[in-house]
Amino acid sequence: MSGTSDEIVEAITQLLPRLLGMMDRLALIGRHMHPPRLAELVDWLGDGDADLVLARDHFRAAAWPEGMGAFRDQLDLVASHVLRAAEGLRVALTSTNAMLGAYRAMRHATRAQEALYPVTAVLPTVSQYFLEPGYRDDPDLLARLRQPVQDSGVMHSDNETATRGGFSVYVPEYYDAARAHPVIVALHGGAGHGRLFLWNWIAEARSRGAILIAPTAVGDTWSLMDPPVDTANITRILDGVRARWTIDPARMLLTGMSDGGTFTLLAGLDEDSPFTHLAPVAASFHPLLLTMTEPRRIRGLPILLTHGMLDWMFPISVGRTANRTLTAAGAAVTYREIEDLSHAYPRDRNPEIMDWFLTP
């Protein structure tokens, strides 16, 4: 942004750290979301939203040149989503269904990430924000990200949040058709949406050169009682991605949260599944699932199970049963219990999943 006036630079400098700081706080709240802790988690907001309001007002008041109006409006949109998330969390404490209100508020935190992502092309600090911490100072990666190829970045196919059955995809900015790229298919939880769940995995895909696909269930949630409904849709989506980009059939990860984790096992254990690795999080499980699985499919199959010890929807005993049963059936199980995790998505464990997935 060379040639930008001192006033504009100062406005951005005032806003951006407060904006990213609040987004980090919201991410931390989402990671630790647990009904008995909600009031404590809202306290973690501190004065961050009040500080952000002042910085946003200063940002808006600057004399913006005509050519920077779109940039100004984009960052203003991000700030608005962050502030709506914080306000929604505070209001949730006094509502009749506090957790429902909190979950609704956190959707604005995800919307803030979606709105912020286009700014990666303009501000290096924002580009680094959408990387794993261990990759943020990699000069080669940062240089490649500054020269995006065509047909890369975040794209959506019939996947507005009011629609079902579509998908969102991220293709690395440095995509190279001459080499095969690992694939991550990430499944949202019950009543969730692929367009929103995508953002749980952007940093890892962007850091490691993976193609990320986040489908949306055909119905309100994944078709657990009739798996072919969503399996056929995921197959269709994969076929379309495979026809457009070069993917590595030897490195295909299916992962998901809650109902998405349960469907990861249902679909991933099918003998016709193309997935080489399964990583369900906070999933339900019943040993009868194995009666529908061909032994040759499960034998040696890499499965990483993640379950929170505070999970109130699917208690930790469910994760332990899955570990014992799948291990006894011959799967190559890696099992992780997380002491402070409730029924929430642990984004901080994604790097570990990626190390496991990509290690030969």
ZINOR-V69480 format. One record per pair of residues at least 24 apart in sequence whose ideal C-beta (glycine too) atoms are under 8 Angstrom apart, sorted by the first residue. I is the first residue (numbers start at 0). J is the second residue. Records with the same first field share a line. If there is no record, write none. Layout:
I: J, J
This chain:
0: 121, 122
3: 67
4: 62, 64
6: 61, 62
7: 61, 62, 63, 64, 67
9: 61
10: 57, 58, 60, 61
11: 58, 74, 122
13: 54, 57, 58
14: 51, 54, 55, 57, 58, 74, 78
15: 74, 122, 124, 125
17: 47, 50, 51, 54
18: 51, 54, 74, 77, 78, 81, 115
19: 124, 125, 128
20: 47
21: 47, 48, 51, 81, 85
22: 81, 108, 111, 112, 115, 128
25: 81, 84, 85, 105, 108, 111
26: 108, 346
28: 88, 105
29: 105, 108, 343, 344, 346
30: 340, 343, 344, 345, 346, 347
31: 339, 341, 343
32: 101, 102, 105, 341, 342, 343
33: 309, 311, 341, 342, 343
34: 97, 98, 311, 341
36: 341
37: 91, 92, 97, 98, 101
38: 92
40: 88
41: 88, 89, 91, 92
44: 85, 88, 89
47: 85
48: 81, 82, 85, 86
51: 78, 81, 82
52: 82
55: 82
70: 118, 121
73: 114, 115, 117, 118
74: 115, 118
76: 114
77: 111, 114, 115, 118
80: 107, 108, 110, 111, 114
81: 107, 108, 111
83: 107
84: 108, 111
106: 195
109: 195, 198
110: 195
112: 198, 201
113: 153, 194, 195, 198
116: 153, 201
119: 144
120: 147
129: 201, 202, 205
130: 202, 205, 206
131: 202, 203, 206, 207, 349, 350
133: 206, 350
134: 206, 207
140: 173, 206
143: 172, 173
144: 172, 173, 205
146: 172, 173
147: 172, 173
148: 172, 173, 174, 175
150: 174, 243, 244
153: 197, 201
155: 194
156: 236, 239
158: 192, 193, 194, 215
159: 194
160: 192, 194, 195
162: 215
163: 215, 216, 217, 218, 219
164: 214, 215, 216, 217, 232
165: 193, 194, 214, 215
166: 193, 212, 213, 214, 215, 236
167: 193, 194, 197, 212, 213
168: 210, 211, 212, 213, 240
169: 197, 200, 201, 204, 205, 210, 211
170: 210, 244
171: 204, 205, 208, 209, 210
172: 205
173: 208
174: 208, 210, 244
175: 245
176: 244, 245
177: 245
178: 245
179: 245, 246, 247, 248, 249, 250
180: 208, 209, 210, 244, 245, 246, 247
181: 207, 208, 209, 210, 246, 247, 250, 251, 252, 356, 357
182: 209, 210, 211, 212, 237, 240, 246, 247, 250, 251, 252
183: 209, 210, 211, 212, 252, 254, 356
184: 212, 213, 214, 233, 237, 251, 252, 253, 254, 274
185: 211, 212, 213, 254, 255, 259
186: 213, 214, 216, 221, 253, 254, 255, 256, 258, 259, 260, 262, 263
187: 213, 215, 216, 255, 256, 259
188: 220, 255, 256, 257, 258, 259, 260, 281, 344
189: 219, 220, 221, 257, 258
190: 219, 220
191: 220, 256, 259
196: 256, 259
199: 256, 344, 346, 349
200: 349
202: 349
203: 349, 350, 352, 353
207: 353, 357
209: 353
210: 240, 244, 246
212: 236, 237, 240
220: 258
221: 255, 258, 259, 261, 262, 265
222: 262
223: 258, 261, 262, 265
226: 262, 265, 266, 269
229: 262, 266
230: 266, 269
233: 266
237: 273
248: 273, 275
249: 275
250: 275, 276, 356, 357
251: 275, 276
252: 276, 277, 278, 352, 356
253: 277, 278
254: 278, 279, 280, 352
255: 279, 280, 282
256: 280, 281, 344
257: 281, 282, 312, 313, 342
258: 283
264: 288, 321
268: 292, 296, 297, 300
269: 296
270: 295, 296
272: 296
275: 301
276: 301, 302, 303, 355, 356
277: 301, 302, 303
278: 302, 303, 304, 305, 352, 355, 356
279: 304, 305
280: 305, 306, 344, 345
281: 305, 306, 307, 310, 312, 313, 340, 342, 343, 344
282: 306, 313, 317, 318, 321
283: 313, 317
284: 317, 318, 320, 321, 324
286: 320, 324
289: 324, 325, 328
292: 328
294: 328, 329
297: 325, 328, 329, 330
298: 328, 329, 330
299: 329, 330, 331
300: 330, 331
301: 330, 331, 333, 355, 356
302: 330, 331, 332, 333
303: 332, 333, 334, 335, 352, 355, 356
304: 332, 333, 334, 335
305: 335, 337, 345, 348, 352
306: 335, 336, 337, 340
307: 336, 337, 339, 340, 341, 342, 343, 345
308: 336, 337, 338, 339, 340
309: 338, 339, 340, 341, 342
310: 340, 341, 342
311: 341, 342
312: 342
313: 342
